[in-house]
């Protein structure tokens, strides 16, 4: 794993036994094992998150521009993505929205 062979491992264990003592060594080994397990599970979670995001982006890129089949098996041409729509407050109707890309920045 780190280039540590059996002789080096035995030497590390002997030094740990002399430094920590025989009473505390099992407790130290147990806590070290728990810490390594936690780190391994966290890295696995991060890895799965990245893989899931990459797969999701690949699926979105692959399906971009294609109509998805609806509940009746017919494609829904108006449905472009699976975003959750925002609640309608009545302020975003086409009559109330002005298409001015510069807003109040005009001089």
Buried (B, 14 or more C-beta within 10 A) or exposed (E): EEEEEEEEEEEEEEEBEEEBEEEEBEEEEEEEEEEEEEEEEEEEEEEEEEEEEEEEEEEEEEEEEEEEEEEEEEEEEEEEEEEEEEEEEEEEEEEEEEEEEEEEEEE
